[in-house]
Amino acid sequence: MTPSYPRLDSMVQGCENVRLAGRRAPLVTYRAGDPVTLLAEPGTLAALGFGSGAPASADSRWLTIALESFHAPAPVEVWQVEGPVSHGRDGELRWSAGAGWLFAAIELDEAMHGGPRDTAAAAYRALGAFLHARPERHVQRIWNYLGAINQGEGDAERYKAFCEGRAAGMGDVFADGFPAATAIGHHAGHAHLQVYLLACDKAGQRVENPRQVSAWRYPRQYGRTPPSFARAMALPGGDALAISGTAAVVGHASAHQNDLPAQLDETLTNLEALLTSAGMAAGFDTQSPLKAYVRHPGDAATVHAFLQQRLPGVPVLMLHGDICRSELLVEIDGWRYA
């Protein structure tokens, strides 16, 4: 790994001072602290630790993400809502709910399910069955982390197999439209799939990017089953935008192969286009947490410097992860509050 970047430390303190008053959507911040302390705070819906050094917790609201952070120490991503939170487990699935919002997560070992396609199908079937029994059944945002995402050629690529399994397993859970989503490859050393989501008892508003072909309309060259996600989701209440994994894709084609600065610039152009499509003011601020997934650790310094210059003051959590197309070097997702 490259040297760590502790620049989130000052931003974490600023995020701690944000108050929930008047906010309908969950508040997402990057925080310093241990699981016991953070989960004890009122309204904590979920807390996400990153990498092999993240502490353990048996609380169903805690999830350790299989992506290493370039920050030292790695912050915790905390979701908070305005109300009491209940939580528990349902088989292999963990969940929490409060104020009309739901966090649900599942982790499956591919060795137990027969590879990326069948594992994805099993994960989405389990999540779908759980959501059908809940009032918070409208999925707003979903994350998928799987190992060796680019391994395999043509239709045998693991990401394409994941897309097929996701479509086979989701049933009618996304009957009212696809949610915002991210799919990133991890380097955890064993083949397991992590899927977690944010759902609500009300439907959100899907947002597409006019610079890009909608993912579910991709041509055949991207696999037998196109990816199933919206570019962003305006959350119920109208005060937050959940942004999908966004990279240097124009139309449906990857742009600027092997040119990291140009890919970063194109990615920011796509992010701004999403804000415009959502009717939001341009730009990101200190309360708009983003994640940057960096394929090559040696590129982390370049990504860090670029984002410091172009997004000053914005909390950006930098993680080591593989993008779903092997030619893409970086991807950014996150949140924008009105």
C-alpha positions as CSV (number, residue, x, y, z in Angstrom):
1,M,0.0,0.0,0.0
2,T,1.0,3.6,-0.5
3,P,1.7,6.0,2.5
4,S,-1.5,6.8,4.4
5,Y,-3.3,10.1,4.0
6,P,-4.7,11.4,7.3
7,R,-6.4,14.4,5.8
8,L,-9.9,13.2,6.9
9,D,-8.9,13.9,10.6
10,S,-9.8,17.6,10.4
11,M,-12.9,16.9,8.3
12,V,-14.1,14.2,10.8
13,Q,-14.2,16.8,13.5
14,G,-16.3,19.1,11.3
15,C,-18.7,16.3,10.5
16,E,-19.2,15.6,14.3
17,N,-20.6,19.1,14.7
18,V,-23.4,18.6,12.1
19,R,-26.8,18.4,13.7
20,L,-29.7,16.3,12.5
21,A,-32.4,19.0,13.1
22,G,-34.9,19.2,10.3
23,R,-33.1,16.5,8.2
24,R,-35.3,13.8,6.7
25,A,-32.7,11.6,5.1
26,P,-30.1,9.7,7.1
27,L,-27.0,11.8,7.9
28,V,-23.9,10.1,6.7
29,T,-20.5,11.3,8.2
30,Y,-17.0,10.0,8.6
31,R,-16.1,9.8,12.2
32,A,-13.3,8.8,14.6
33,G,-14.3,6.3,17.3
34,D,-14.9,2.7,18.3
35,P,-18.0,0.7,17.5
36,V,-19.3,0.7,21.1
37,T,-19.2,4.5,21.4
38,L,-20.6,5.2,17.9
39,L,-23.3,2.7,18.1
40,A,-24.4,4.0,21.5
41,E,-25.2,7.4,20.0
42,P,-29.0,8.1,19.5
43,G,-30.2,7.4,16.0
44,T,-27.3,5.3,14.8
45,L,-28.7,3.2,12.0
46,A,-25.3,1.7,10.8
47,A,-21.6,2.1,11.2
48,L,-19.1,0.8,8.6
49,G,-15.5,0.1,9.4
50,F,-12.9,-0.4,6.6
51,G,-10.2,-2.9,6.0
52,S,-8.5,-5.7,8.0
53,G,-7.6,-3.3,10.8
54,A,-11.2,-2.4,11.6
55,P,-12.4,-3.4,15.1
56,A,-15.0,-6.2,15.5
57,S,-18.5,-5.9,16.9
58,A,-21.3,-8.3,17.3
59,D,-23.9,-5.5,16.9
60,S,-26.0,-6.1,13.7
61,R,-25.5,-2.4,12.8
62,W,-21.8,-2.8,12.4
63,L,-20.3,-4.0,9.1
64,T,-16.6,-4.3,8.3
65,I,-16.1,-3.5,4.6
66,A,-13.4,-5.6,2.8
67,L,-11.7,-2.6,1.3
68,E,-8.5,-1.2,2.8
69,S,-8.4,2.5,3.5
70,F,-5.5,4.8,2.5
71,H,-6.2,6.9,5.7
72,A,-4.5,6.3,9.0
73,P,-6.4,5.7,11.1
74,A,-9.3,4.7,8.9
75,P,-12.5,6.6,9.8
76,V,-15.8,5.0,10.5
77,E,-18.8,5.8,8.2
78,V,-21.8,6.5,10.4
79,W,-25.5,6.7,9.3
80,Q,-27.8,8.4,11.7
81,V,-31.6,9.0,11.7
82,E,-34.0,11.1,13.7
83,G,-35.5,8.6,16.0
84,P,-35.0,5.3,17.9
85,V,-33.5,2.4,16.1
86,S,-34.3,-1.3,16.4
87,H,-31.9,-4.0,15.0
88,G,-31.4,-7.7,14.7
89,R,-30.5,-10.6,12.5
90,D,-32.5,-12.8,10.1
91,G,-30.4,-15.9,9.1
92,E,-27.3,-14.6,7.3
93,L,-28.8,-11.1,7.1
94,R,-28.3,-8.3,9.5
95,W,-30.6,-5.2,9.7
96,S,-31.6,-2.1,11.6
97,A,-34.5,0.3,11.2
98,G,-35.7,3.6,12.5
99,A,-37.6,6.7,11.4
100,G,-38.8,5.0,8.2
101,W,-35.3,3.9,7.1
102,L,-33.7,0.5,6.9
103,F,-30.2,-0.8,6.7
104,A,-29.7,-4.4,5.7
105,A,-26.5,-6.3,4.8
106,I,-25.5,-9.8,3.9
107,E,-22.1,-11.5,3.4
108,L,-21.9,-14.8,1.6
109,D,-18.9,-17.1,0.9
110,E,-18.7,-18.1,-2.7
111,A,-17.4,-21.5,-1.7
112,M,-20.8,-22.2,-0.2
113,H,-22.8,-21.0,-3.2
114,G,-21.0,-22.0,-6.4
115,G,-19.3,-18.8,-7.7
116,P,-20.1,-15.2,-8.3
117,R,-23.3,-15.7,-10.2
118,D,-25.0,-18.0,-7.8
119,T,-23.7,-16.1,-4.8
120,A,-25.2,-12.9,-6.1
121,A,-28.5,-14.6,-6.8
122,A,-28.6,-16.0,-3.3
123,A,-27.8,-12.7,-1.7
124,Y,-30.4,-10.8,-3.7
125,R,-33.1,-13.5,-3.1
126,A,-32.4,-13.2,0.7
127,L,-32.6,-9.4,0.6
128,G,-35.7,-9.4,-1.5
129,A,-37.5,-11.9,0.8
130,F,-36.6,-9.7,3.8
131,L,-37.7,-6.5,2.1
132,H,-41.1,-7.9,1.1
133,A,-42.0,-8.3,4.8
134,R,-40.9,-4.8,5.7
135,P,-42.6,-1.4,5.4
136,E,-39.2,0.0,4.4
137,R,-39.2,-1.9,1.1
138,H,-38.2,0.9,-1.3
139,V,-34.4,0.4,-1.9
140,Q,-32.7,3.7,-2.4
141,R,-29.0,2.8,-2.5
142,I,-27.1,-0.5,-2.6
143,W,-23.4,-1.4,-2.5
144,N,-21.7,-4.6,-3.8
145,Y,-18.2,-5.7,-3.0
146,L,-16.8,-8.9,-4.5
147,G,-13.3,-10.3,-5.0
148,A,-11.4,-10.4,-8.3
149,I,-14.1,-8.4,-10.1
150,N,-12.2,-8.3,-13.4
151,Q,-11.0,-11.9,-13.5
152,G,-12.1,-13.9,-16.6
153,E,-12.5,-13.1,-20.2
154,G,-15.7,-12.0,-22.1
155,D,-18.9,-13.3,-20.6
156,A,-16.9,-15.3,-18.1
157,E,-15.7,-12.2,-16.3
158,R,-16.7,-12.3,-12.7
159,Y,-18.4,-8.9,-12.8
160,K,-20.6,-10.0,-15.7
161,A,-21.4,-13.2,-13.8
162,F,-22.3,-11.1,-10.8
163,C,-24.6,-9.0,-12.9
164,E,-26.4,-12.1,-14.2
165,G,-26.8,-13.4,-10.7
166,R,-28.1,-10.1,-9.3
167,A,-30.7,-10.0,-12.1
168,A,-31.7,-13.6,-11.4
169,G,-32.0,-13.1,-7.7
170,M,-33.7,-9.7,-7.4
171,G,-37.1,-10.9,-8.6
172,D,-39.6,-8.0,-8.4
173,V,-37.7,-6.2,-5.5
174,F,-36.9,-3.4,-7.9
175,A,-40.2,-3.4,-9.7
176,D,-40.6,0.3,-9.3
177,G,-37.1,1.0,-10.8
178,F,-33.5,0.3,-10.0
179,P,-31.7,2.0,-7.0
180,A,-28.4,3.8,-7.0
181,A,-25.6,1.4,-6.7
182,T,-21.8,0.7,-6.5
183,A,-20.0,-2.5,-7.5
184,I,-16.3,-2.7,-6.5
185,G,-13.7,-5.4,-6.3
186,H,-12.0,-6.1,-3.0
187,H,-8.6,-7.8,-2.2
188,A,-9.6,-9.6,1.0
189,G,-7.9,-12.8,0.0
190,H,-11.0,-15.1,-0.2
191,A,-14.0,-15.0,-2.4
192,H,-16.9,-13.6,-0.6
193,L,-19.6,-11.1,-1.5
194,Q,-20.8,-8.2,0.6
195,V,-24.0,-6.5,-0.2
196,Y,-25.6,-3.8,1.9
197,L,-28.4,-1.3,1.3
198,L,-30.4,1.7,2.4
199,A,-34.2,1.4,2.0
200,C,-37.2,3.6,3.0
201,D,-40.9,3.3,3.6
202,K,-41.3,5.9,0.7
203,A,-40.1,5.8,-2.8
204,G,-37.2,8.0,-4.0
205,Q,-36.7,9.7,-7.4
206,R,-34.3,8.1,-9.8
207,V,-31.8,10.4,-11.5
208,E,-29.9,9.7,-14.7
209,N,-26.9,11.5,-16.3
210,P,-27.6,12.9,-19.8
211,R,-23.9,12.4,-20.6
212,Q,-24.3,8.6,-20.1
213,V,-26.4,5.8,-21.5
214,S,-28.5,4.4,-18.6
215,A,-26.8,1.3,-17.3
216,W,-29.7,-1.1,-17.9
217,R,-29.6,0.0,-21.6
218,Y,-25.9,-0.9,-22.2
219,P,-25.3,-2.8,-25.5
220,R,-24.4,-6.5,-25.6
221,Q,-20.6,-5.9,-25.4
222,Y,-21.0,-5.3,-21.7
223,G,-22.4,-8.8,-21.0
224,R,-25.5,-10.9,-21.4
225,T,-27.2,-9.0,-18.6
226,P,-26.6,-5.3,-18.3
227,P,-25.9,-3.7,-14.9
228,S,-29.0,-2.9,-12.9
229,F,-28.7,0.5,-11.3
230,A,-29.7,4.2,-11.6
231,R,-27.0,6.9,-11.7
232,A,-28.3,8.5,-8.5
233,M,-31.3,8.6,-6.2
234,A,-33.0,11.7,-4.8
235,L,-34.0,10.4,-1.4
236,P,-37.5,10.9,0.0
237,G,-37.9,14.3,1.6
238,G,-35.9,16.0,-1.1
239,D,-32.9,16.9,1.0
240,A,-30.2,14.4,-0.2
241,L,-28.9,12.8,-3.3
242,A,-27.3,9.3,-3.1
243,I,-24.8,9.1,-5.9
244,S,-23.9,5.8,-7.6
245,G,-20.3,4.7,-8.4
246,T,-19.3,7.2,-11.1
247,A,-16.3,7.0,-13.4
248,A,-15.0,8.2,-16.7
249,V,-17.7,6.8,-18.9
250,V,-19.2,8.9,-21.7
251,G,-22.2,7.4,-23.5
252,H,-21.5,3.8,-22.7
253,A,-17.8,3.9,-23.4
254,S,-14.8,4.2,-21.1
255,A,-12.8,7.4,-21.7
256,H,-9.1,8.3,-21.4
257,Q,-7.6,4.8,-21.1
258,N,-4.4,4.8,-18.9
259,D,-4.8,8.6,-18.3
260,L,-5.6,9.0,-14.6
261,P,-5.8,12.8,-14.5
262,A,-8.1,12.8,-17.5
263,Q,-10.3,10.1,-15.9
264,L,-10.5,12.1,-12.7
265,D,-11.6,15.2,-14.6
266,E,-14.2,13.3,-16.6
267,T,-15.5,11.7,-13.4
268,L,-16.0,15.1,-11.8
269,T,-17.8,16.3,-14.9
270,N,-20.2,13.4,-14.6
271,L,-20.8,14.1,-10.9
272,E,-21.6,17.7,-11.7
273,A,-24.0,16.6,-14.5
274,L,-25.8,14.4,-11.9
275,L,-26.2,17.4,-9.6
276,T,-27.7,19.4,-12.4
277,S,-30.1,16.5,-13.4
278,A,-31.2,16.4,-9.8
279,G,-31.9,20.1,-9.7
280,M,-29.2,20.7,-7.1
281,A,-26.7,23.5,-6.9
282,A,-23.2,22.8,-8.4
283,G,-20.4,21.7,-6.3
284,F,-19.7,19.6,-3.1
285,D,-19.1,20.9,0.4
286,T,-17.8,19.9,3.8
287,Q,-21.1,18.0,4.5
288,S,-21.0,16.0,1.2
289,P,-19.0,12.8,2.0
290,L,-17.6,11.0,-1.0
291,K,-15.6,7.8,-1.5
292,A,-12.8,7.4,-4.1
293,Y,-12.0,3.8,-5.1
294,V,-8.5,3.6,-6.5
295,R,-7.4,0.6,-8.5
296,H,-3.6,0.9,-8.1
297,P,-2.2,1.9,-4.7
298,G,0.6,3.8,-6.5
299,D,-2.0,6.2,-7.9
300,A,-3.3,7.1,-4.5
301,A,-1.0,10.2,-4.2
302,T,-2.2,11.5,-7.5
303,V,-5.8,11.0,-6.7
304,H,-5.4,12.6,-3.3
305,A,-3.7,15.7,-4.7
306,F,-6.2,16.1,-7.5
307,L,-9.2,15.9,-5.1
308,Q,-7.7,18.2,-2.6
309,Q,-7.3,20.8,-5.3
310,R,-10.6,20.3,-7.1
311,L,-12.8,19.5,-4.0
312,P,-11.2,21.6,-1.2
313,G,-12.7,20.8,2.2
314,V,-14.9,17.9,0.9
315,P,-14.5,14.7,3.0
316,V,-13.2,12.0,0.6
317,L,-12.6,8.6,1.9
318,M,-10.0,6.9,-0.3
319,L,-10.2,3.1,-0.6
320,H,-8.2,0.5,-2.5
321,G,-10.7,-1.2,-4.8
322,D,-11.0,-2.5,-8.4
323,I,-13.4,-0.8,-10.8
324,C,-15.9,-2.9,-12.7
325,R,-14.1,-2.2,-16.0
326,S,-10.4,-3.1,-16.1
327,E,-9.5,0.1,-18.0
328,L,-11.0,2.4,-15.4
329,L,-8.6,3.5,-12.7
330,V,-10.8,5.4,-10.3
331,E,-14.5,5.6,-9.3
332,I,-16.3,8.0,-6.9
333,D,-19.6,7.7,-5.1
334,G,-21.2,9.4,-2.2
335,W,-23.8,11.8,-0.9
336,R,-24.8,15.4,-1.6
337,Y,-27.1,17.2,0.9
338,A,-29.3,20.1,-0.2
